[in-house]
Amino acid sequence: MTHPSIFMGCNRALCISALFVISELFCSFHALDTMTGTQFIVDSENGSLVSSDGNFKLGFFSPGKSQARYVGIWLNKISEQTVVWVANRGTPIKSSAGIFKIGGDGNLAVLCGNESSPLWSTNVSVPAQTSAAKLLNSGNLVLVAKETIIWQSFDYPTDTILPSMKFGGNRKTGLNLILTSWMSIDDPTPGEFSAGFDLHSIPQLFTYKNSVPRWRSGPWNGRTLNGLPEVGGHKDYFSDQIDLVNVTFVSNDNEIYFIYSPKKGDVFSITVLDTMGLLKRLIWDESQRWVKVQVVLQDLCDEYMRCGANAVCNEETLAHCACLPGFERLYPQDLYLKCQETRKKACGKGDGEGFVRLEGVKFPDARNSTLYSNMSLEECERECLKSCKCTGYANVYVDEVGRDCIAWYGELRDMRRYKSEQDFYLRVDAMELVADAQKNTKVHVIATKSTLVFIIVPLVVETLLAALCFYYLWRRNAKRNKGQKQKQQLHRNKLVLDSARSLSPNSSGESGSTELTLFELIMRCIHVGLLCVQDNTKDRPSMSNVVFMLRNETILPSPKKSSFPVRNSEPDSSIAGTKCSINDATNTTFDAYTSQYPESNYGIECLTYHGDLMDTRTFTNAGQDLFIRVNAAELELRPSSGSLDWRPNGIIGRWVHTDTAVDHSPNIAFSLRAQMGRLGWPAFNS
């Protein structure tokens, strides 16, 4: 008879062996990268799938400080929690009763406990209910049936682009891959920011805030996406010039996408749309932390339509925004820039039109453009000139001139200057071509035959105007001094010119009359010349009018003030050292005045301003007072209380009283007649 203790020892050994086998099987299951219909992952048991290379892991997790549970994929070898995909991001589980499995219909599903309705499902048509799920080494979770991928997580990204992921869209099926930010670092619920390619035009990458464009790239130029500046010492965002990645871009009738892959397999690199709407490319550094390599939306000019239509943004200038050549501000005193055509034409830019080259710019929004394949710049220019609506064109590829070009039709939106090797050719009229040709700038004229004529004509006109003046001088003097020798006549003309300034209105005699008439003729030529160089081309006389004004003694209109006024401000000698009062000020002819010293010494000396009031700014703190001369109509628009303390403006007789603070900061200018409140002193030369 066998001793019972022997059986007990055997049973114990068998139990231990069985437990060891079960444990090995359990551990091997959890190390697997594939899940079938008979297997499932239970949150309470810490179940998971791990890619065969160990870089990615799928399972249940809680983000940040949250206690909610989600099914997601994260980087398994990174010490910092880095989740790259979330299944049930909008339907969290409040406990550890979550289950991830392949349901009866063959779809992947997330369930809570014994509930039959899934919180999340792949929701695709499965041809056979014998499907399996696998986590690939790329971090892509795929659902396979009959050796065919019927669903993959790469087609439904959350906020992260992984290497080897095709980010773009399918033009045939309409599938468009969109990144959506997390609500917060503790909540993967879809936030207000998103990013994706526009599939309906020339490919451009957009970021959005609540579906409103927030940032835009230009089209692919063979190296990178146009409009992406250098950041952090590296070349370009999504660029194959970065030593760490290879980039491929595909755009055809079927699909649009770019894909990048690390050149070194041991480098972890991801692109994330963060909770603030910034599109960032991160690399896991040797110091065991994520390092930002590039950031999209890094300055004011990156904001979509920062400067409006037909304008360009320049981060290196104080004003940032400026109208394109051939356009001018609609409301010069408006805070927001609105540009309109300087000279509106019925079709295009009129006779003599051409193109000016804008170097180093981000191309305009291409949603109102057309791509022309295998077309040189010259051919693209001719194509643009065929349409009245064409406003500019550009070569697509940096390294291949003549392969493709883009022509824009209508408004030019969202342009900015940045360091690049690409140029934009803007359609302008003849007058703008002439103006650009006379400037020593980086704008180069691409002129047609008719354009050359309009460049030469103004030079001829200037020469002709001078010749006409000398001709009439010679003709009148010849009539008055007929019979005299040419040498004597030239000598007399010299004497007359030297003495013309000292002539008195009461001068008499033939000699005085001749000298005065000659002087008047000289002044008339100067007057006509000033009319011909007025700032606004609409105010300049035509060539026929110039000839008429020189041949006849009609009254000439006064030329308008130049846009480069001489600004002068100095203490008024008549009231310096005395109280700066309204009674004294109203007897002078200046445009504004103020006390030269702070209010504690108000009235000791008066500072007056003559002409345009420039370089002023507003303040919220107390300062000195500025009195501006205005007309009666302006006074009627304001209260008639006459109180010195009334805000923002008090009325004193013919003067508008504004509170000001002294400041001589350069490059900040507002019109005092439009911007009232606390103002800095205007610029002055004393």
Long-range contacts (C-beta under 8 A, 24 or more apart in sequence): 33-134, 33-135, 33-136, 34-132, 34-133, 34-134, 34-135, 35-101, 35-102, 35-132, 35-133, 35-134, 36-102, 36-132, 37-101, 37-102, 37-106, 37-129, 37-130, 37-131, 37-132, 39-101, 39-102, 40-99, 40-100, 40-101, 40-102, 41-71, 41-99, 41-100, 41-101, 42-98, 42-99, 43-69, 43-93, 43-96, 43-97, 43-98, 43-99, 44-96, 44-97, 47-100, 49-133, 49-134, 49-135, 50-76, 50-135, 51-76, 51-135, 51-136, 51-137, 51-139, 52-137, 53-137, 55-137, 55-139, 55-268, 56-84, 56-135, 56-137, 56-139, 57-135, 58-100, 58-135, 58-141, 59-100, 60-93, 60-96, 60-98, 60-100, 63-182, 63-185, 63-186, 63-187, 63-188, 64-184, 64-185, 64-186, 64-187, 65-186, 66-92, 66-186, 66-187, 67-94, 68-92, 68-93, 68-94, 69-93, 69-94, 69-95, 69-96, 69-98, 70-188, 71-98, 71-100, 71-110, 71-120, 72-188, 73-135, 73-139, 73-141, 73-153, 75-139, 75-268, 77-268, 78-268, 78-284, 79-288, 80-288, 80-289, 80-290, 82-270, 82-290, 83-160, 83-188, 84-139, 84-158, 84-160, 84-162, 84-270, 85-139, 85-141, 85-153, 85-157, 85-158, 85-160, 86-158, 86-188, 87-120, 88-119, 88-120, 89-158, 89-182, 89-188, 89-189, 89-190, 90-189, 90-190, 91-119, 91-120, 93-119, 102-131, 102-132, 102-133, 102-143, 104-129, 105-129, 106-130, 106-131, 106-143, 106-145, 107-131, 107-143, 107-151, 108-133, 108-141, 108-143, 108-151, 122-151, 124-150, 124-151, 125-150, 126-150, 138-162, 138-163, 138-164, 138-165, 140-164, 140-165, 158-182, 158-188, 159-188, 159-272, 159-273, 159-274, 160-270, 160-271, 160-272, 160-273, 161-270, 161-271, 161-272, 162-270, 163-245, 163-260, 163-261, 163-262, 163-269, 163-270, 164-259, 164-261, 165-259, 166-255, 166-257, 166-258, 166-259, 167-197, 167-257, 167-258, 167-259, 168-197, 168-203, 168-250, 168-255, 168-256, 168-257, 168-258, 169-196, 169-197, 169-199, 169-255, 169-256, 169-257, 170-254, 170-255, 171-199, 171-253, 171-254, 171-255, 171-256, 172-254, 172-255, 174-199, 177-257, 179-273, 179-279, 180-273, 181-273, 181-274, 181-275, 181-276, 181-277, 182-274, 182-275, 183-275, 184-275, 185-275, 191-275, 192-277, 193-273, 193-275, 193-276, 193-277, 194-273, 195-273, 195-279, 197-256, 197-257, 198-367, 199-256, 200-367, 201-366, 201-367, 201-369, 202-366, 202-367, 202-369, 202-371, 202-406, 203-251, 203-256, 204-365, 204-366, 204-367, 206-304, 207-273, 207-277, 207-279, 207-296, 207-297, 209-277, 213-304, 213-305, 214-277, 214-297, 214-303, 214-304, 215-279, 215-296, 215-297, 215-302, 215-303, 215-304, 216-304, 216-365, 216-414, 217-296, 218-362, 218-363, 218-366, 219-363, 219-366, 219-396, 219-406, 220-249, 220-251, 220-258, 221-396, 221-397, 221-398, 221-422, 222-396, 222-397, 222-398, 222-399, 222-400, 223-398, 223-399, 226-362, 226-363, 226-420, 226-422, 227-362, 227-363, 227-416, 227-418, 227-420, 228-294, 228-296, 229-298, 229-418, 229-419, 229-420, 230-419, 231-293, 231-294, 231-295, 231-298, 232-292, 232-293, 232-294, 234-293, 234-294, 236-294, 237-281, 237-294, 237-296, 238-281, 242-293, 244-269, 244-283, 244-293, 245-269, 269-293, 301-416, 301-417, 301-418, 302-416, 304-414, 305-413, 305-414, 306-414, 306-416, 307-337, 307-415, 307-416, 308-336, 308-337, 308-338, 308-339, 308-413, 309-339, 309-411, 309-412, 309-413, 310-339, 310-340, 310-341, 310-411, 310-412, 311-337, 311-339, 311-415, 312-358, 312-361, 312-415, 312-416, 312-417, 313-415, 313-416, 313-417, 314-416, 314-417, 315-416, 315-417, 315-418, 316-417, 318-667, 318-668, 324-358, 324-412, 324-415, 324-426, 325-356, 325-358, 325-426, 325-428, 325-432, 325-435, 325-436, 325-443, 326-426, 326-427, 326-428, 326-429, 326-432, 332-671, 333-670, 333-671, 333-674, 333-675, 342-432, 343-429, 343-431, 343-537, 345-429, 346-388, 347-388, 348-385, 348-387, 348-388, 348-390, 348-427, 349-427, 349-428, 349-429, 349-430, 349-432, 350-429, 350-430, 351-430, 351-450, 351-454, 352-429, 352-430, 352-433, 352-450, 352-451, 352-453, 352-454, 353-385, 353-427, 353-428, 353-429, 353-430, 353-433, 353-448, 353-450, 353-451, 354-427, 354-428, 354-430, 354-433, 354-445, 354-446, 354-447, 354-448, 354-451, 355-381, 355-384, 355-392, 355-393, 355-425, 355-426, 355-427, 355-428, 355-445, 355-446, 356-425, 356-426, 356-428, 356-432, 356-433, 356-436, 356-443, 356-444, 356-445, 356-446, 357-423, 357-424, 357-425, 357-426, 357-443, 357-444, 357-445, 357-446, 358-423, 358-424, 358-425, 358-426, 358-443, 359-423, 359-442, 359-443, 360-417, 360-418, 360-419, 360-420, 360-421, 360-422, 360-423, 361-415, 361-416, 361-417, 361-418, 361-420, 361-422, 361-423, 361-424, 362-414, 362-415, 362-416, 362-417, 362-418, 362-420, 363-394, 363-406, 363-415, 363-422, 363-424, 364-392, 364-408, 364-412, 364-413, 364-414, 364-415, 364-424, 365-412, 365-413, 365-414, 366-406, 366-408, 368-408, 368-409, 368-410, 368-411, 369-406, 369-407, 369-408, 369-409, 370-406, 370-407, 370-409, 371-396, 371-404, 371-405, 371-406, 372-404, 372-405, 372-406, 372-407, 373-403, 373-404, 374-402, 374-403, 374-404, 375-402, 375-404, 375-405, 376-401, 376-402, 376-405, 377-401, 377-402, 377-405, 377-425, 379-405, 380-405, 380-407, 381-425, 381-446, 383-407, 384-427, 385-448, 390-427, 391-426, 391-427, 392-424, 392-425, 392-426, 392-427, 393-424, 393-425, 394-422, 394-423, 394-424, 394-425, 395-422, 395-423, 398-422, 430-454, 431-537, 434-458, 461-532, 461-543, 464-543, 465-528, 465-529, 465-532, 465-546, 468-546, 468-547, 468-550, 469-521, 469-522, 469-525, 469-550, 472-521, 472-550, 472-551, 473-518, 473-521, 473-522, 476-517, 476-518, 476-521, 477-514, 477-518, 480-514, 481-514, 493-518, 497-522, 524-549, 524-550, 524-556, 525-550, 527-556, 527-559, 528-556, 530-559, 531-556, 531-557, 531-559, 534-559, 534-560, 534-562, 535-560, 535-562, 535-563, 536-560, 565-611, 565-612, 566-611, 567-611, 567-612, 567-614, 567-682, 567-683, 567-684, 567-685, 568-610, 568-611, 568-684, 568-685, 568-686, 569-607, 569-608, 569-609, 569-610, 569-682, 569-683, 569-684, 569-685, 569-686, 570-607, 570-608, 570-684, 570-686, 571-596, 571-605, 571-606, 571-607, 571-608, 571-686, 572-606, 572-607, 572-608, 575-606, 576-605, 576-606, 577-604, 577-605, 578-603, 578-605, 578-606, 579-603, 579-604, 580-604, 580-605, 580-606, 580-607, 582-627, 582-652, 582-653, 582-655, 585-627, 585-655, 586-653, 586-654, 586-655, 590-629, 591-628, 591-629, 592-626, 592-627, 592-628, 592-629, 592-672, 592-682, 593-626, 593-627, 594-624, 594-625, 594-626, 594-627, 594-660, 594-681, 595-624, 595-625, 598-624, 599-624, 599-625, 607-681, 607-684, 609-682, 609-684, 613-671, 613-672, 613-682, 614-669, 614-682, 614-683, 615-664, 615-665, 615-666, 615-667, 615-668, 615-669, 615-680, 615-682, 615-683, 616-660, 616-668, 616-669, 616-670, 616-672, 616-675, 616-679, 616-680, 616-681, 616-682, 617-663, 617-665, 617-668, 617-670, 617-679, 617-680, 618-670, 618-675, 618-677, 618-678, 618-679, 618-680, 619-660, 619-661, 619-663, 619-677, 619-678, 619-679, 619-680, 620-678, 621-661, 621-678, 622-659, 622-661, 622-678, 623-659, 623-660, 623-661, 623-662, 623-678, 623-679, 624-659, 624-660, 624-661, 624-662, 624-681, 625-657, 625-658, 625-659, 625-660, 626-657, 626-658, 626-660, 626-672, 626-679, 626-681, 627-652, 627-655, 627-656, 627-657, 627-658, 628-655, 628-656, 628-658, 628-672, 628-673, 629-654, 629-655, 630-654, 630-655, 630-656, 630-673, 634-673, 648-676, 648-677, 649-676
